[in-house]
Amino acid sequence: MHTVYLALGSNIGNRHDNLCAALSMIENRIGHIMLQSDFITTAPQGFDSPNQFLNMVLSLHSNLTPTQILDITQDIERQLGRNQKSTNGIYHDRTIDIDILLYDDLHIKSPRLTIPHPRMTHRTFVMQPLTQIAPNLIIPGETQTTTQLLTQLNTTH
């Protein structure tokens, strides 16, 4: 079994229900959820919108490959009404967004998938809930724990 961390966010529709539906689908299709953070409300980053996000992070055990997980999370996004992906760094409101943050200690860089997620340590809306469930985790390629990275992130913003 592999340990996988996913970040989820929603800023349109019933955000709470969107996240709960995604959690159920993840549990049914990807693997057993071991830990999940609280839902936190955050402002959109990278684009302007009047709609606040509800974000969370979870860890799960799965026997699927990273690419299989990517395919399933993208299918879940479509099933929950996300029909537009971010392109060329232009972000949009979304019913659900699911990002693969970590997959064991793997480093993957392909046209479709980069693990660890390349922007995760720069995003409070990821690091805050990740630190809640894994305060002593050291992200592959980093030297500090998630707690230390979050503290550093909070002092620079």
PyMOL commands that set and color helices and strands:
alter all, ss='L'
color gray80, all
select helices_A, chain A and resi 15-29+66-79+120-122+124-133+146-156
alter helices_A, ss='H'
color red, helices_A
select strands_A, chain A and resi 2-10+32-36+40-42+53-62+97-103+108-109+114-115
alter strands_A, ss='S'
color yellow, strands_A
deselect
rebuild
show_as cartoon
